[in-house]
Amino acid sequence: MMMTDEEYKNHHVFSELERYIEFYKDLSWSVFRLCSMGTHAICCIDYYVHSSIQGKLESTRVLLNDGRTHDAYTLLRGYYDSVITNIYSNLYLKDNFSMEKIIVEEIIDWLNGKEQLPDFGIMSNYIRSSNKVAAINNLLYADDRYEKVRARCNDHTHYNVPLNALLNGNEIRLDHRLQVLNAFSGDARDVFILHLAYLFFLNDHYMTSSDYLDYLECGITPEPESQYWVAPFIQGVFDNIIAKHRTDIATTIKQYTCMRIS
């Protein structure tokens, strides 16, 4: 399969990546003015994480456009790492912030580059053992899909399967190249859904539209319960990705959130 082949160039993974990129761009600016309790940050610390993920996915798209599927998988692993780090830091702040402990030093030291967060396995286990997200954990880990996603990412990152390196050769005809691209598409979507499932479950206020604050900034009394309105870009992703591919997760988020997500 050559990179000039139309079937490769028109693969649905490219439009999917574009949607993820636009989502993280919108989300990063949407959360910018929110406060991260337990830190000294003047803006939401997730702004930086989501903006970084946007860039990582843009780089992934460039690699896939050039036919460098092997390297694209290493970036997918980095995306997975970023997601777990993001959820861990949010969950750790919720577990440790209180009126008696208004600054969570462990997260502050990480933000200031003084200390590292635990490795992927420890952070993942911390999340999976949390009662705060037990309802989501039960759904995400009902099967072994995320173990398989991680294994495929590691196989490419660490050359566990040396033949995977051939997927970086964009002038090499490989019969299974489109099959790998299909797998990549599914893996990226699963990581995206995992991130949103945890994020919306832990911080459902991230879903809010700007209407409520817009009313206040204009000196207008907000419409009743407009603080619970959901931003259009959130609703679009919820409908077309989460609800479409993981109805169980979509239903659970609706059950637990006070946001008016349809």
C-alpha positions as a Markdown table, in Angstrom:
| # | Residue | x | y | z |
|---|---|---|---|---|
| 1 | Met | 0.0 | 0.0 | 0.0 |
| 2 | Met | 1.6 | 3.2 | -1.2 |
| 3 | Met | 0.9 | 6.6 | 0.5 |
| 4 | Thr | -0.4 | 7.9 | -2.8 |
| 5 | Asp | -3.3 | 5.4 | -2.8 |
| 6 | Glu | -6.6 | 7.0 | -2.4 |
| 7 | Glu | -7.9 | 4.4 | 0.1 |
| 8 | Tyr | -5.1 | 5.4 | 2.5 |
| 9 | Lys | -5.4 | 9.1 | 2.0 |
| 10 | Asn | -9.2 | 9.1 | 2.5 |
| 11 | His | -9.2 | 6.8 | 5.5 |
| 12 | His | -11.6 | 7.9 | 8.2 |
| 13 | Val | -8.8 | 8.1 | 10.8 |
| 14 | Phe | -7.8 | 11.5 | 9.5 |
| 15 | Ser | -11.3 | 13.1 | 9.9 |
| 16 | Glu | -11.5 | 11.5 | 13.4 |
| 17 | Leu | -8.1 | 13.0 | 14.4 |
| 18 | Glu | -9.3 | 16.4 | 13.2 |
| 19 | Arg | -12.3 | 16.1 | 15.4 |
| 20 | Tyr | -10.3 | 15.2 | 18.5 |
| 21 | Ile | -7.9 | 18.1 | 17.7 |
| 22 | Glu | -10.7 | 20.6 | 17.5 |
| 23 | Phe | -12.3 | 19.2 | 20.6 |
| 24 | Tyr | -9.1 | 19.7 | 22.7 |
| 25 | Lys | -8.6 | 23.1 | 21.3 |
| 26 | Asp | -12.1 | 24.1 | 22.3 |
| 27 | Leu | -11.9 | 22.4 | 25.7 |
| 28 | Ser | -8.6 | 24.0 | 26.6 |
| 29 | Trp | -10.0 | 27.5 | 26.1 |
| 30 | Ser | -13.3 | 26.6 | 27.7 |
| 31 | Val | -11.6 | 25.5 | 31.0 |
| 32 | Phe | -8.9 | 28.3 | 31.0 |
| 33 | Arg | -10.8 | 30.6 | 33.4 |
| 34 | Leu | -11.8 | 27.9 | 35.8 |
| 35 | Cys | -10.0 | 27.5 | 39.1 |
| 36 | Ser | -7.9 | 24.4 | 40.0 |
| 37 | Met | -8.5 | 24.0 | 43.7 |
| 38 | Gly | -5.5 | 22.9 | 45.7 |
| 39 | Thr | -2.9 | 24.8 | 43.5 |
| 40 | His | -1.5 | 28.3 | 43.2 |
| 41 | Ala | -2.3 | 28.3 | 39.5 |
| 42 | Ile | -4.0 | 31.5 | 38.2 |
| 43 | Cys | -5.8 | 29.5 | 35.5 |
| 44 | Cys | -7.0 | 25.9 | 35.2 |
| 45 | Ile | -4.0 | 23.5 | 35.1 |
| 46 | Asp | -5.9 | 21.4 | 32.6 |
| 47 | Tyr | -5.7 | 24.2 | 30.0 |
| 48 | Tyr | -2.0 | 23.3 | 29.6 |
| 49 | Val | -2.6 | 19.6 | 29.4 |
| 50 | His | -5.4 | 19.8 | 26.9 |
| 51 | Ser | -3.5 | 22.2 | 24.8 |
| 52 | Ser | -0.5 | 19.9 | 24.8 |
| 53 | Ile | -2.7 | 16.9 | 23.8 |
| 54 | Gln | -4.0 | 19.0 | 20.9 |
| 55 | Gly | -0.5 | 19.4 | 19.7 |
| 56 | Lys | 0.3 | 15.8 | 20.2 |
| 57 | Leu | -2.6 | 14.7 | 18.1 |
| 58 | Glu | -1.7 | 17.3 | 15.4 |
| 59 | Ser | 1.8 | 15.7 | 15.3 |
| 60 | Thr | 0.1 | 12.3 | 15.0 |
| 61 | Arg | -1.9 | 13.4 | 12.1 |
| 62 | Val | 1.2 | 14.6 | 10.3 |
| 63 | Leu | 3.0 | 11.3 | 10.8 |
| 64 | Leu | 0.0 | 9.3 | 9.5 |
| 65 | Asn | -0.3 | 11.6 | 6.5 |
| 66 | Asp | 3.4 | 10.8 | 5.7 |
| 67 | Gly | 2.7 | 7.1 | 6.2 |
| 68 | Arg | 4.8 | 6.8 | 9.4 |
| 69 | Thr | 2.3 | 4.6 | 11.2 |
| 70 | His | 5.0 | 3.0 | 13.5 |
| 71 | Asp | 6.0 | 6.4 | 14.9 |
| 72 | Ala | 2.3 | 7.5 | 15.1 |
| 73 | Tyr | 1.7 | 4.6 | 17.5 |
| 74 | Thr | 4.5 | 5.9 | 19.8 |
| 75 | Leu | 2.7 | 9.3 | 19.9 |
| 76 | Leu | -0.6 | 7.4 | 20.7 |
| 77 | Arg | 1.2 | 5.9 | 23.7 |
| 78 | Gly | 2.2 | 9.5 | 24.7 |
| 79 | Tyr | -1.4 | 10.5 | 24.3 |
| 80 | Tyr | -2.5 | 7.7 | 26.6 |
| 81 | Asp | 0.2 | 8.7 | 29.1 |
| 82 | Ser | -1.1 | 12.3 | 29.1 |
| 83 | Val | -4.7 | 11.2 | 29.6 |
| 84 | Ile | -3.8 | 9.0 | 32.7 |
| 85 | Thr | -1.6 | 11.9 | 34.1 |
| 86 | Asn | -4.5 | 14.3 | 33.6 |
| 87 | Ile | -7.0 | 12.1 | 35.3 |
| 88 | Tyr | -4.6 | 11.2 | 38.1 |
| 89 | Ser | -3.8 | 14.8 | 38.9 |
| 90 | Asn | -7.5 | 15.7 | 39.0 |
| 91 | Leu | -8.4 | 12.8 | 41.2 |
| 92 | Tyr | -5.5 | 13.3 | 43.5 |
| 93 | Leu | -6.5 | 16.9 | 44.0 |
| 94 | Lys | -10.1 | 15.9 | 44.8 |
| 95 | Asp | -8.8 | 13.3 | 47.3 |
| 96 | Asn | -6.4 | 15.6 | 49.1 |
| 97 | Phe | -7.8 | 19.1 | 48.9 |
| 98 | Ser | -9.7 | 20.3 | 52.0 |
| 99 | Met | -10.1 | 23.5 | 54.0 |
| 100 | Glu | -7.4 | 22.2 | 56.3 |
| 101 | Lys | -5.1 | 21.4 | 53.3 |
| 102 | Ile | -5.9 | 24.1 | 50.7 |
| 103 | Ile | -2.6 | 23.5 | 48.8 |
| 104 | Val | -1.7 | 20.0 | 47.7 |
| 105 | Glu | 2.0 | 20.0 | 47.7 |
| 106 | Glu | 2.5 | 16.9 | 45.6 |
| 107 | Ile | 0.7 | 18.5 | 42.6 |
| 108 | Ile | 2.4 | 21.9 | 43.2 |
| 109 | Asp | 5.8 | 20.3 | 43.2 |
| 110 | Trp | 5.0 | 18.5 | 39.9 |
| 111 | Leu | 3.7 | 21.7 | 38.3 |
| 112 | Asn | 6.9 | 23.5 | 39.4 |
| 113 | Gly | 9.1 | 20.7 | 38.1 |
| 114 | Lys | 10.5 | 19.8 | 41.5 |
| 115 | Glu | 9.0 | 16.2 | 41.6 |
| 116 | Gln | 7.7 | 13.7 | 39.2 |
| 117 | Leu | 4.4 | 12.0 | 39.4 |
| 118 | Pro | 4.3 | 8.2 | 39.8 |
| 119 | Asp | 4.8 | 6.0 | 36.8 |
| 120 | Phe | 2.0 | 5.0 | 34.5 |
| 121 | Gly | 1.2 | 1.8 | 36.3 |
| 122 | Ile | 0.9 | 3.4 | 39.7 |
| 123 | Met | -1.3 | 6.2 | 38.5 |
| 124 | Ser | -3.5 | 3.8 | 36.5 |
| 125 | Asn | -4.0 | 1.6 | 39.6 |
| 126 | Tyr | -4.7 | 4.6 | 41.7 |
| 127 | Ile | -7.5 | 5.6 | 39.3 |
| 128 | Arg | -8.9 | 2.1 | 39.0 |
| 129 | Ser | -9.1 | 1.6 | 42.8 |
| 130 | Ser | -10.9 | 4.9 | 43.4 |
| 131 | Asn | -14.5 | 4.8 | 44.7 |
| 132 | Lys | -15.0 | 8.2 | 43.2 |
| 133 | Val | -14.9 | 6.8 | 39.6 |
| 134 | Ala | -16.0 | 3.2 | 40.4 |
| 135 | Ala | -19.1 | 3.5 | 38.1 |
| 136 | Ile | -16.9 | 4.4 | 35.2 |
| 137 | Asn | -14.1 | 1.9 | 36.0 |
| 138 | Asn | -16.6 | -0.9 | 36.0 |
| 139 | Leu | -17.5 | 0.0 | 32.4 |
| 140 | Leu | -14.1 | 0.9 | 31.0 |
| 141 | Tyr | -12.5 | -2.3 | 32.3 |
| 142 | Ala | -15.3 | -4.7 | 31.8 |
| 143 | Asp | -13.1 | -6.2 | 29.0 |
| 144 | Asp | -9.4 | -6.1 | 28.1 |
| 145 | Arg | -9.5 | -3.5 | 25.4 |
| 146 | Tyr | -7.3 | -1.1 | 27.2 |
| 147 | Glu | -4.7 | -3.7 | 28.0 |
| 148 | Lys | -4.6 | -4.5 | 24.3 |
| 149 | Val | -4.4 | -0.8 | 23.3 |
| 150 | Arg | -1.4 | -0.4 | 25.7 |
| 151 | Ala | 0.2 | -3.5 | 24.4 |
| 152 | Arg | 0.0 | -2.4 | 20.8 |
| 153 | Cys | 1.4 | 1.0 | 21.7 |
| 154 | Asn | 4.3 | -0.6 | 23.6 |
| 155 | Asp | 5.0 | -3.0 | 20.8 |
| 156 | His | 5.7 | 0.0 | 18.5 |
| 157 | Thr | 7.4 | 2.2 | 21.1 |
| 158 | His | 9.9 | -0.5 | 22.3 |
| 159 | Tyr | 10.3 | -2.5 | 19.1 |
| 160 | Asn | 8.7 | -5.5 | 20.8 |
| 161 | Val | 7.6 | -6.5 | 17.3 |
| 162 | Pro | 10.5 | -5.5 | 15.0 |
| 163 | Leu | 8.5 | -6.0 | 11.8 |
| 164 | Asn | 6.3 | -3.0 | 13.0 |
| 165 | Ala | 9.2 | -0.8 | 12.0 |
| 166 | Leu | 8.3 | -1.5 | 8.3 |
| 167 | Leu | 5.2 | 0.6 | 8.8 |
| 168 | Asn | 7.4 | 3.7 | 8.9 |
| 169 | Gly | 8.5 | 2.9 | 5.3 |
| 170 | Asn | 6.0 | 5.0 | 3.3 |
| 171 | Glu | 7.2 | 3.6 | 0.0 |
| 172 | Ile | 6.9 | 0.0 | 1.1 |
| 173 | Arg | 3.9 | -1.9 | -0.1 |
| 174 | Leu | 2.4 | -3.8 | 2.9 |
| 175 | Asp | -0.9 | -5.6 | 2.5 |
| 176 | His | -1.8 | -5.1 | 6.1 |
| 177 | Arg | -1.2 | -1.3 | 6.3 |
| 178 | Leu | -4.9 | -0.4 | 6.1 |
| 179 | Gln | -5.6 | -3.1 | 8.7 |
| 180 | Val | -3.2 | -1.4 | 11.1 |
| 181 | Leu | -4.7 | 2.0 | 10.3 |
| 182 | Asn | -8.1 | 0.6 | 11.2 |
| 183 | Ala | -6.7 | -0.7 | 14.5 |
| 184 | Phe | -5.1 | 2.7 | 15.2 |
| 185 | Ser | -8.4 | 4.5 | 14.6 |
| 186 | Gly | -10.1 | 2.2 | 17.2 |
| 187 | Asp | -7.3 | 2.6 | 19.7 |
| 188 | Ala | -7.3 | 6.4 | 19.4 |
| 189 | Arg | -11.0 | 6.5 | 19.9 |
| 190 | Asp | -10.9 | 4.2 | 22.9 |
| 191 | Val | -8.3 | 6.5 | 24.6 |
| 192 | Phe | -10.4 | 9.6 | 23.7 |
| 193 | Ile | -13.5 | 8.0 | 25.2 |
| 194 | Leu | -11.6 | 7.0 | 28.4 |
| 195 | His | -10.4 | 10.5 | 28.8 |
| 196 | Leu | -13.8 | 12.1 | 28.4 |
| 197 | Ala | -15.5 | 9.5 | 30.6 |
| 198 | Tyr | -13.3 | 10.2 | 33.5 |
| 199 | Leu | -13.1 | 14.0 | 32.9 |
| 200 | Phe | -16.9 | 14.5 | 32.6 |
| 201 | Phe | -17.5 | 12.2 | 35.6 |
| 202 | Leu | -15.0 | 14.0 | 37.8 |
| 203 | Asn | -15.4 | 17.6 | 36.5 |
| 204 | Asp | -18.8 | 17.8 | 34.9 |
| 205 | His | -18.6 | 21.6 | 35.1 |
| 206 | Tyr | -16.1 | 21.4 | 32.2 |
| 207 | Met | -19.1 | 20.7 | 30.0 |
| 208 | Thr | -20.8 | 24.0 | 30.7 |
| 209 | Ser | -21.5 | 26.5 | 28.0 |
| 210 | Ser | -20.4 | 30.1 | 28.3 |
| 211 | Asp | -23.9 | 31.4 | 28.4 |
| 212 | Tyr | -24.2 | 31.9 | 32.1 |
| 213 | Leu | -21.0 | 33.9 | 32.4 |
| 214 | Asp | -21.8 | 35.8 | 29.2 |
| 215 | Tyr | -25.1 | 36.9 | 30.8 |
| 216 | Leu | -23.3 | 38.2 | 33.9 |
| 217 | Glu | -20.5 | 40.0 | 32.0 |
| 218 | Cys | -23.2 | 41.8 | 30.0 |
| 219 | Gly | -25.0 | 42.8 | 33.2 |
| 220 | Ile | -28.0 | 40.6 | 32.3 |
| 221 | Thr | -29.7 | 38.2 | 34.8 |
| 222 | Pro | -28.9 | 34.7 | 33.6 |
| 223 | Glu | -31.8 | 32.5 | 32.5 |
| 224 | Pro | -32.9 | 30.0 | 35.1 |
| 225 | Glu | -30.5 | 27.0 | 35.4 |
| 226 | Ser | -28.4 | 28.3 | 32.5 |
| 227 | Gln | -25.3 | 27.3 | 34.6 |
| 228 | Tyr | -26.2 | 23.7 | 33.7 |
| 229 | Trp | -26.3 | 24.2 | 29.9 |
| 230 | Val | -23.8 | 22.2 | 27.9 |
| 231 | Ala | -21.5 | 23.7 | 25.4 |
| 232 | Pro | -22.4 | 22.8 | 21.8 |
| 233 | Phe | -19.0 | 21.3 | 21.1 |
| 234 | Ile | -19.4 | 19.0 | 24.1 |
| 235 | Gln | -22.8 | 17.9 | 23.1 |
| 236 | Gly | -21.6 | 17.1 | 19.6 |
| 237 | Val | -18.8 | 14.9 | 20.8 |
| 238 | Phe | -21.0 | 13.3 | 23.4 |
| 239 | Asp | -23.6 | 12.4 | 20.7 |
| 240 | Asn | -21.3 | 11.3 | 17.9 |
| 241 | Ile | -18.5 | 9.6 | 19.8 |
| 242 | Ile | -19.4 | 8.6 | 23.3 |
| 243 | Ala | -23.1 | 7.7 | 22.9 |
| 244 | Lys | -22.4 | 6.2 | 19.5 |
| 245 | His | -19.6 | 3.9 | 20.5 |
| 246 | Arg | -20.1 | 3.5 | 24.3 |
| 247 | Thr | -23.8 | 3.8 | 25.1 |
| 248 | Asp | -23.2 | 2.4 | 28.6 |
| 249 | Ile | -20.7 | 5.2 | 29.4 |
| 250 | Ala | -23.0 | 7.9 | 28.0 |
| 251 | Thr | -25.9 | 6.6 | 30.1 |
| 252 | Thr | -23.8 | 6.5 | 33.3 |
| 253 | Ile | -22.5 | 10.1 | 32.8 |
| 254 | Lys | -26.1 | 11.3 | 32.3 |
| 255 | Gln | -27.2 | 9.5 | 35.5 |
| 256 | Tyr | -24.5 | 11.1 | 37.7 |
| 257 | Thr | -24.2 | 14.6 | 36.3 |
| 258 | Cys | -26.3 | 17.7 | 37.0 |
| 259 | Met | -25.5 | 19.1 | 33.6 |
| 260 | Arg | -28.3 | 19.2 | 31.0 |
| 261 | Ile | -26.7 | 16.9 | 28.5 |
| 262 | Ser | -29.2 | 15.2 | 26.1 |
